[in-house]
């Protein structure tokens, strides 16, 4: 049941994070919103509260361990506990390796990999102690197969795939009842394309998304489905995209 679950969402200021927050709040979850843009978080939290839901928010840079720990504390201080975390923050400044955009490579590694690790590290003591918890993370179809132009981005998403699967297995072995769900979205209309600085890559991606892109609400539906599963059941992977996209 989603109702009354306390769910922390990173990258909650737009796109999939915003859509998921609004949907699960409408189903009775208590949401804790984190992202860098505090003004956007306030707006979303206000919308949720005006619709009768419960939401708190705090500025969050997922690359900073202290920020992750602080928002977990906010969740517990505000609602008394934490049941799930949705690790949604991510960047996609794709480019050919030959463009040697090393700053963007480091940025993707910091947000897409270290951001996930920091989030997991922040919730793990709580989830281990209470012997329950649900960790959801966004990978990508680029974390399932290779695409030219996505060497580093795809690499970060392959990391998420492997990390989450090992986490699921270890949690089962350790008897902590921590469940995982990894999402592999295809073309979903979010702000991801805004981070692409390589013109060729940006134009190519824009064409794909113009042709196929679907609403982040579709991913929110999957997040809600995963959160609604009984405690004794783990659905560990969801590949989701436009029905007409041959990804």
Secondary structure as UniProt FT lines:
FT   TURN            3..4
FT   STRAND          6..10
FT   TURN            12..13
FT   HELIX           15..26
FT   TURN            27..28
FT   STRAND          30..35
FT   HELIX           38..50
FT   TURN            51..52
FT   STRAND          54..59
FT   TURN            62..63
FT   HELIX           65..79
FT   STRAND          84..87
FT   HELIX           97..99
FT   HELIX           102..108
FT   HELIX           109..114
FT   HELIX           115..130
FT   STRAND          133..138
FT   HELIX           141..143
FT   TURN            148..149
FT   HELIX           151..174
FT   STRAND          178..185
FT   STRAND          188..189
FT   HELIX           192..195
FT   HELIX           199..212
FT   STRAND          214..215
FT   HELIX           217..227
FT   TURN            231..232
FT   STRAND          237..240
FT   TURN            243..244
//
